[in-house]
Amino acid sequence: MATVNLRALTSWVGIARLLAVVLSCLTFSLVASTGHFGGPYGTWCMFTWCFCFAVTLLVLLLELLELYPLLPLSWDDFTSAFSMLAALMVFTSSVVFPVTFIRSPCSSSHQCARQAVATTSSCFCFLAYALEVSLTRAKPGDISSFLSTVPGLLKVFEAYVACLIFSLLEYEKESGLMWCVAVYSICFIFTLLIIIFTIGRCLTYIPCSLEKVLVGYNFLALLMYLTATVLWPLYSFRGRSRPDPCGTYCWWNKDLGVTFLTIFNLIAYLVDLVYSTRMVFF
């Protein structure tokens, strides 16, 4: 029988989730009222706010009614991974939406006002999710919930950045670029499997020292991303200047975005390796 746990709403984590639900709902309602969110970027932003609203509301209801123990998954790992993912998604939308849709001078004062308020509420929504990540992050020495540790949160970050890279890729039959795509794909698949197996409580069935395997994987991923960091800009921009004009969907902007995202993931895997090594050996 379901019971009511009011602490799910009155704790600091519960308050952060309530704020995220209200702010995400306010954001997508304001954007929907303008009717100006077409194209892939607008669709992505609307999906982000609606998805985060729906899942966070579901998490609140399951914790309020204390039904989450019935689910065949690690609840702490799931909520930690989702809050980190939601923070990253909302942060991306908070940057992409105003850059893509807010123009100067403004054609309609009412539309621009709604877009500005929606951008502000999206930024506050990101802060709410960031607060939840901070509140649920594992304390030093606590590894009961892997995805709430720094290496676990970095796994979510690495997988998300890889998804952003895939969204910007344009297929090129260059050997160096094909290697980079292979690097992004292989690392993404293994990182995603680690996240899924952790949430599904399947890692305990692996017949080897999982912690040392993760350290070895992080080291290999770091080396692979190091090669991609060098090869991607070398092959992408070699003999090709920036076109004029270069709009939102320009290949040069996309390749530059992939270059920076590759560097971000390189740094993430480096930090991941350092933290994982400390957790295992020290």
C-alpha positions as CSV (number, residue, x, y, z in Angstrom):
1,M,0.0,0.0,0.0
2,A,1.3,3.4,-0.9
3,T,2.1,5.8,1.9
4,V,2.6,9.6,1.7
5,N,6.1,10.9,2.5
6,L,5.8,14.7,2.8
7,R,9.6,15.0,3.3
8,A,9.9,14.3,-0.5
9,L,8.5,17.9,-0.9
10,T,9.8,19.6,2.2
11,S,13.4,18.6,2.1
12,W,16.0,20.8,0.3
13,V,16.2,18.2,-2.6
14,G,12.4,18.2,-2.8
15,I,12.2,22.0,-2.9
16,A,14.8,22.0,-5.7
17,R,12.8,19.5,-7.7
18,L,9.6,21.5,-7.1
19,L,11.3,24.7,-8.4
20,A,12.5,22.8,-11.4
21,V,9.0,21.5,-12.2
22,V,7.5,25.0,-11.9
23,L,10.2,26.8,-13.9
24,S,10.4,24.2,-16.7
25,C,6.6,24.3,-17.0
26,L,6.7,28.1,-17.1
27,T,9.4,28.1,-19.7
28,F,7.8,25.8,-22.2
29,S,4.4,27.5,-21.7
30,L,5.8,30.9,-22.5
31,V,7.7,29.6,-25.6
32,A,4.6,27.7,-26.8
33,S,2.5,30.9,-26.4
34,T,4.8,32.8,-28.8
35,G,4.4,30.1,-31.5
36,H,8.0,30.8,-32.5
37,F,10.1,27.7,-31.8
38,G,10.4,26.0,-35.2
39,G,13.5,24.2,-36.6
40,P,15.7,21.6,-35.0
41,Y,17.1,23.9,-32.3
42,G,13.6,25.1,-31.2
43,T,12.3,21.5,-31.2
44,W,15.3,20.5,-29.1
45,C,14.6,23.3,-26.5
46,M,10.9,22.4,-26.2
47,F,11.7,18.7,-25.9
48,T,14.2,19.5,-23.1
49,W,11.8,21.6,-21.0
50,C,8.9,19.2,-21.5
51,F,11.0,16.1,-20.8
52,C,12.6,17.5,-17.7
53,F,9.2,18.7,-16.4
54,A,7.6,15.2,-17.0
55,V,10.4,13.1,-15.5
56,T,11.0,15.4,-12.4
57,L,7.2,15.4,-11.7
58,L,7.2,11.6,-11.9
59,V,10.2,11.4,-9.5
60,L,8.4,13.7,-7.1
61,L,5.2,11.5,-7.2
62,L,7.1,8.3,-6.8
63,E,9.0,9.6,-3.8
64,L,5.9,11.3,-2.3
65,L,4.0,8.0,-2.5
66,E,7.1,5.9,-1.7
67,L,6.6,3.7,-4.7
68,Y,10.2,3.9,-6.0
69,P,11.4,0.8,-4.0
70,L,9.2,-1.3,-6.3
71,L,11.2,-0.3,-9.4
72,P,13.9,-2.7,-10.5
73,L,16.7,-0.1,-10.5
74,S,19.0,1.8,-8.3
75,W,16.9,4.8,-7.4
76,D,19.8,7.0,-6.1
77,D,21.8,6.3,-9.2
78,F,18.9,7.1,-11.4
79,T,18.0,10.4,-9.7
80,S,21.6,11.5,-9.6
81,A,22.1,10.7,-13.3
82,F,18.9,12.4,-14.3
83,S,19.5,15.6,-12.3
84,M,22.9,15.9,-13.9
85,L,21.5,15.2,-17.4
86,A,18.7,17.7,-16.8
87,A,21.1,20.4,-15.7
88,L,23.2,19.9,-18.8
89,M,20.1,19.8,-21.1
90,V,18.5,22.9,-19.6
91,F,21.8,24.8,-19.6
92,T,22.2,24.0,-23.3
93,S,18.7,25.2,-24.1
94,S,19.2,28.3,-22.0
95,V,22.0,29.2,-24.4
96,V,20.7,27.9,-27.7
97,F,17.2,29.4,-27.4
98,P,18.0,33.1,-27.0
99,V,20.9,32.9,-29.5
100,T,18.6,31.3,-32.1
101,F,15.3,33.0,-31.6
102,I,15.8,36.4,-29.9
103,R,16.5,39.0,-32.5
104,S,17.3,42.7,-32.3
105,P,15.5,44.9,-33.2
106,C,12.4,43.2,-31.8
107,S,9.6,42.7,-34.3
108,S,7.0,42.3,-31.5
109,S,7.4,43.6,-28.0
110,H,5.0,41.0,-26.5
111,Q,6.8,38.2,-28.2
112,C,10.3,39.4,-27.2
113,A,9.1,39.9,-23.6
114,R,7.9,36.3,-23.4
115,Q,11.1,35.0,-24.9
116,A,13.2,37.0,-22.5
117,V,11.1,35.8,-19.5
118,A,11.3,32.2,-20.8
119,T,15.1,32.5,-21.1
120,T,15.3,33.8,-17.6
121,S,13.1,31.1,-16.2
122,S,15.2,28.5,-18.1
123,C,18.4,29.8,-16.5
124,F,16.8,29.6,-13.0
125,C,15.6,26.0,-13.9
126,F,19.2,25.1,-14.6
127,L,20.2,26.5,-11.2
128,A,17.5,24.4,-9.6
129,Y,18.9,21.2,-11.2
130,A,22.4,22.3,-10.4
131,L,21.4,22.7,-6.7
132,E,19.9,19.2,-6.8
133,V,23.1,17.8,-8.1
134,S,25.0,19.5,-5.4
135,L,22.7,18.3,-2.7
136,T,22.7,14.7,-3.8
137,R,26.4,14.4,-4.6
138,A,28.1,11.7,-2.6
139,K,30.4,12.8,0.2
140,P,34.1,12.0,0.0
141,G,34.5,8.3,0.8
142,D,30.9,7.4,0.1
143,I,30.6,5.1,-3.0
144,S,27.2,3.5,-2.2
145,S,25.7,5.4,-5.2
146,F,28.3,5.5,-8.0
147,L,26.5,8.0,-10.3
148,S,26.4,10.5,-7.4
149,T,30.2,10.5,-7.1
150,V,32.3,12.8,-9.2
151,P,33.4,10.0,-11.6
152,G,29.7,9.0,-12.0
153,L,28.5,12.5,-12.7
154,L,31.4,12.9,-15.2
155,K,30.2,9.8,-17.0
156,V,26.8,11.5,-17.6
157,F,28.6,14.6,-18.7
158,E,30.8,12.7,-21.1
159,A,27.9,10.8,-22.7
160,Y,25.9,14.1,-23.1
161,V,28.8,15.9,-24.7
162,A,29.2,13.0,-27.1
163,C,25.5,13.4,-28.1
164,L,26.1,17.1,-28.8
165,I,29.1,16.1,-31.0
166,F,26.9,13.6,-32.9
167,S,24.3,16.4,-33.5
168,L,27.0,18.6,-35.2
169,L,28.8,15.9,-37.2
170,E,28.7,16.0,-41.0
171,Y,30.0,12.8,-42.6
172,E,33.3,13.2,-44.3
173,K,35.3,10.4,-46.0
174,E,38.6,11.5,-44.6
175,S,40.6,8.9,-42.7
176,G,41.4,11.2,-39.8
177,L,37.8,12.4,-39.5
178,M,36.6,8.8,-39.7
179,W,38.9,7.9,-36.8
180,C,37.5,10.8,-34.8
181,V,33.9,9.6,-35.4
182,A,35.0,6.1,-34.3
183,V,36.5,7.6,-31.1
184,Y,33.3,9.5,-30.3
185,S,31.1,6.4,-31.0
186,I,33.2,3.8,-29.0
187,C,33.6,6.0,-26.0
188,F,29.9,7.0,-26.0
189,I,28.8,3.4,-26.2
190,F,31.0,2.2,-23.4
191,T,30.1,5.2,-21.2
192,L,26.4,4.7,-21.8
193,L,26.7,1.0,-21.0
194,I,28.4,1.9,-17.7
195,I,25.5,4.3,-16.8
196,I,22.8,1.8,-17.8
197,F,24.4,-1.1,-16.0
198,T,24.9,1.0,-12.9
199,I,21.2,2.1,-12.8
200,G,20.1,-1.5,-13.5
201,R,22.3,-2.9,-10.8
202,C,24.1,-5.2,-13.3
203,L,27.7,-4.2,-12.5
204,T,27.9,-6.7,-9.6
205,Y,27.6,-9.6,-12.1
206,I,30.8,-8.6,-13.9
207,P,33.5,-11.2,-12.9
208,C,36.4,-8.9,-12.5
209,S,37.6,-5.9,-10.5
210,L,35.2,-3.3,-11.8
211,E,37.0,-0.3,-10.3
212,K,40.3,-1.2,-12.0
213,V,38.5,-1.8,-15.3
214,L,37.0,1.7,-15.1
215,V,40.4,3.2,-14.5
216,G,41.8,1.3,-17.5
217,Y,38.9,2.4,-19.6
218,N,39.3,6.0,-18.6
219,F,42.9,5.9,-19.5
220,L,42.2,4.4,-23.0
221,A,39.4,6.9,-23.6
222,L,41.7,9.8,-22.6
223,L,44.3,8.6,-25.2
224,M,41.6,8.2,-27.9
225,Y,40.2,11.7,-27.2
226,L,43.7,13.1,-27.2
227,T,44.2,11.9,-30.8
228,A,40.7,13.2,-31.8
229,T,41.6,16.6,-30.3
230,V,44.5,16.8,-32.7
231,L,43.1,15.2,-35.8
232,W,39.6,16.8,-35.9
233,P,40.7,20.4,-36.3
234,L,43.7,19.3,-38.5
235,Y,41.5,17.5,-41.0
236,S,38.4,19.7,-40.7
237,F,40.0,23.1,-41.3
238,R,42.9,22.1,-43.5
239,G,42.8,24.2,-46.7
240,R,39.3,25.4,-45.9
241,S,38.6,29.0,-44.8
242,R,35.5,30.3,-43.0
243,P,32.7,31.1,-45.6
244,D,31.2,34.5,-45.7
245,P,28.4,34.6,-44.8
246,C,28.4,31.8,-42.2
247,G,24.9,31.3,-40.7
248,T,23.6,29.2,-37.9
249,Y,23.9,25.9,-39.8
250,C,27.2,26.7,-41.4
251,W,29.6,23.8,-41.6
252,W,32.5,25.9,-40.2
253,N,30.5,26.7,-37.1
254,K,29.6,23.1,-36.6
255,D,33.2,21.9,-37.0
256,L,34.4,24.5,-34.6
257,G,31.7,23.4,-32.1
258,V,32.9,19.8,-32.4
259,T,36.5,20.9,-31.8
260,F,35.6,22.6,-28.5
261,L,33.3,19.8,-27.4
262,T,36.1,17.3,-28.0
263,I,38.4,19.4,-25.8
264,F,35.7,19.5,-23.1
265,N,35.4,15.7,-23.2
266,L,39.2,15.3,-23.1
267,I,39.3,17.4,-19.9
268,A,36.3,15.4,-18.5
269,Y,38.1,12.1,-19.1
270,L,41.3,13.4,-17.6
271,V,39.5,14.5,-14.4
272,D,37.6,11.3,-14.4
273,L,40.8,9.3,-14.6
274,V,42.3,11.3,-11.7
275,Y,39.3,10.8,-9.4
276,S,38.9,7.2,-10.3
277,T,42.5,6.5,-9.6
278,R,42.3,8.2,-6.2
279,M,39.1,6.2,-5.4
280,V,40.7,2.8,-6.3
281,F,44.3,3.1,-5.2
282,F,44.3,5.7,-2.5
